[in-house]
Amino acid sequence: MTDLQMSLIGIAGVFVAGVFGYNKIQEYKAKKSVERAFSTDHDDVLMRTGDAPAARHEPSFSLDSAAPGVAGGEASAAAG
């Protein structure tokens, strides 16, 4: 082998090692970024076990003027 071939093999080896090292650095930075983004200290409301669920308030229809619902509001608007 000539000196040129040995030099090219050496340069190629250094280049491959440099790309491999750069890749490892980028993986480390990305891993740290993801860990920082997803490491939260706030309480997850869906994972609570001891709390009682809040009462649901379902919509209702009423023709009563004391407690107008959707139909009551429409009826009073049409009457007025």
Buried (B, 14 or more C-beta within 10 A) or exposed (E): EEEEEEEEEEEEEEEEEEEEEEEEEEEEEEEEEEEEEEEEEEEEEEEEEEEEEEEEEEEEEBEEEEEBBEEBEEBEEEEE
